[in-house]
Amino acid sequence: MIRNYLAVAFCNLYRNKMYALINMIGLGVAIACCVVAYVNYQFSASFDNFHPGAGQIYLVNSYQIQDGQRQNWTLAPMPVAEAIRKDIPGIKRVSRYSVAGGIMKYEDKVFNESFYFADSDFLEMFNFPLLSGNAGALNDVSGVVVSREIARKYFGTADPLGKQITISSDGETY
């Protein structure tokens, strides 16, 4: 019976070649759109979900109207963090995070690097594993957390804990 259905289907496809081609192209485009939509959804839904309490972490965005066009920014002015902490009940932690560039020095090694500034709550909010040291490193204004690659680049095989690096950015030295 199924053999008969397939034979009739192929005969109809053979007789109406243009109609069959248009239908197959449409079906292919529809399936491709579904696959792209699903992959996009999976990417968005799984982004940074490894952090405990990921459903409780929010990013504050801002926007600006310029020349009649709305421009969205994934940043907010610095005082917003303190205003959120003070004015919105139920907020447990707030952390500011910004990108900068400048000169990093350790002894005679000098590198032009991109680096990030973050508040002390950053390591409490996000569960990034630390190879050594503790999450309280950012409680001290002069505290630094470095990646494994940066530690090897600056300190070689020596333990980076307790070492002092100098960071110069935008006319300030830290």
C-alpha positions as CSV (number, residue, x, y, z in Angstrom):
1,M,0.0,0.0,0.0
2,I,2.8,2.4,1.0
3,R,4.6,1.4,-2.2
4,N,1.5,2.5,-4.2
5,Y,1.4,5.9,-2.4
6,L,5.0,6.6,-3.2
7,A,4.6,5.6,-6.8
8,V,1.6,8.0,-7.2
9,A,3.6,10.8,-5.4
10,F,6.6,10.4,-7.7
11,C,4.4,10.3,-10.8
12,N,2.7,13.6,-9.7
13,L,6.1,15.2,-9.0
14,Y,7.3,14.1,-12.4
15,R,4.2,15.5,-14.2
16,N,4.3,18.8,-12.4
17,K,8.0,19.5,-12.2
18,M,7.8,23.3,-11.8
19,Y,5.1,23.1,-9.1
20,A,7.1,20.4,-7.2
21,L,10.3,22.4,-7.5
22,I,8.6,25.5,-6.0
23,N,7.1,23.4,-3.2
24,M,10.5,21.8,-2.4
25,I,12.3,25.1,-2.3
26,G,9.6,26.6,0.0
27,L,9.8,23.6,2.3
28,G,13.6,23.8,2.4
29,V,13.5,27.5,3.2
30,A,10.9,26.9,5.9
31,I,13.0,24.1,7.5
32,A,16.1,26.3,7.4
33,C,14.3,29.2,9.1
34,C,13.0,26.8,11.8
35,V,16.6,25.5,12.4
36,V,18.0,29.0,12.6
37,A,15.3,30.1,15.0
38,Y,15.8,27.1,17.2
39,V,19.6,27.5,17.3
40,N,19.2,31.2,18.1
41,Y,16.8,30.4,20.9
42,Q,19.1,27.7,22.3
43,F,22.0,30.2,22.3
44,S,20.0,32.9,24.1
45,A,18.4,30.5,26.6
46,S,21.6,28.9,27.7
47,F,23.7,32.1,27.9
48,D,25.5,32.3,31.3
49,N,23.1,29.9,32.9
50,F,25.9,28.2,34.8
51,H,25.9,30.9,37.4
52,P,23.8,30.0,40.5
53,G,20.8,32.3,40.6
54,A,21.2,33.2,36.9
55,G,17.4,34.0,36.8
56,Q,18.0,36.6,39.5
57,I,20.8,38.5,37.6
58,Y,19.9,41.4,35.5
59,L,21.8,43.8,33.2
60,V,20.8,47.5,33.4
61,N,20.7,49.1,29.9
62,S,20.2,52.6,28.9
63,Y,19.2,54.4,25.7
64,Q,19.7,57.7,24.1
65,I,17.6,59.5,21.5
66,Q,19.9,61.0,18.8
67,D,18.7,62.5,15.6
68,G,15.3,61.0,16.2
69,Q,16.7,57.5,16.5
70,R,16.8,55.4,19.7
71,Q,20.3,54.0,20.4
72,N,20.4,51.2,23.0
73,W,23.5,50.9,25.2
74,T,24.5,48.0,27.5
75,L,25.8,50.4,30.0
76,A,24.4,52.8,32.6
77,P,25.9,55.9,34.3
78,M,28.1,55.0,37.4
79,P,25.7,56.5,40.0
80,V,22.9,54.2,38.9
81,A,24.4,51.3,40.9
82,E,24.3,53.2,44.2
83,A,20.8,54.4,43.4
84,I,19.6,50.9,42.7
85,R,21.2,49.6,45.9
86,K,19.6,52.4,48.0
87,D,16.2,52.9,46.4
88,I,15.0,49.4,45.2
89,P,14.1,47.0,48.0
90,G,15.0,43.4,47.6
91,I,18.2,44.0,45.7
92,K,20.9,41.9,47.3
93,R,24.0,42.8,45.2
94,V,24.9,45.4,42.6
95,S,28.1,45.3,40.6
96,R,29.4,47.8,38.0
97,Y,31.6,46.5,35.3
98,S,33.5,48.5,32.7
99,V,36.1,47.9,30.1
100,A,39.3,50.0,29.8
101,G,42.7,49.9,28.2
102,G,46.1,51.0,29.3
103,I,49.5,50.0,30.4
104,M,50.1,47.1,32.8
105,K,53.6,46.8,34.4
106,Y,55.2,44.1,36.6
107,E,58.9,44.7,37.4
108,D,60.5,45.3,33.9
109,K,57.7,43.8,31.9
110,V,55.4,46.4,30.3
111,F,52.3,45.5,28.2
112,N,49.5,47.4,26.6
113,E,46.4,45.6,27.7
114,S,42.6,45.7,27.7
115,F,41.2,45.1,31.2
116,Y,38.0,45.4,33.2
117,F,37.0,47.2,36.4
118,A,34.4,45.6,38.6
119,D,32.9,46.2,42.1
120,S,33.5,43.9,45.0
121,D,30.1,42.2,44.5
122,F,31.1,40.9,41.1
123,L,32.7,37.7,42.2
124,E,29.8,37.2,44.7
125,M,27.2,37.5,41.9
126,F,29.0,35.4,39.2
127,N,30.4,32.0,39.9
128,F,33.7,32.1,38.0
129,P,36.1,29.5,39.5
130,L,39.3,31.0,41.0
131,L,42.5,29.0,40.6
132,S,44.0,30.5,43.8
133,G,43.1,33.4,46.1
134,N,39.6,34.2,47.2
135,A,36.5,36.0,46.0
136,G,37.2,38.9,48.5
137,A,40.1,40.1,46.3
138,L,37.9,42.9,44.9
139,N,36.9,44.2,48.4
140,D,40.3,46.0,48.4
141,V,40.4,48.9,46.0
142,S,43.9,47.8,45.0
143,G,42.9,44.1,44.6
144,V,43.2,42.5,41.2
145,V,42.0,39.2,39.7
146,V,44.0,38.0,36.7
147,S,43.3,35.2,34.3
148,R,45.6,32.2,34.0
149,E,47.0,33.5,30.7
150,I,47.8,36.9,32.2
151,A,49.4,35.3,35.3
152,R,51.7,33.2,33.0
153,K,52.5,36.2,30.8
154,Y,53.5,38.5,33.7
155,F,54.7,36.1,36.4
156,G,55.8,33.0,34.5
157,T,55.5,29.9,36.8
158,A,55.8,32.0,40.0
159,D,52.7,32.3,42.2
160,P,51.0,35.6,41.4
161,L,49.4,36.0,44.9
162,G,50.9,38.9,46.8
163,K,52.7,40.3,43.7
164,Q,52.2,44.0,42.8
165,I,51.4,45.2,39.3
166,T,50.9,48.8,38.2
167,I,48.0,49.7,35.9
168,S,47.9,53.1,34.1
169,S,44.7,54.1,32.3
170,D,43.2,57.5,31.4
171,G,45.9,59.4,33.3
172,E,45.3,57.4,36.5
173,T,47.7,54.9,38.1
174,Y,46.4,52.0,40.2
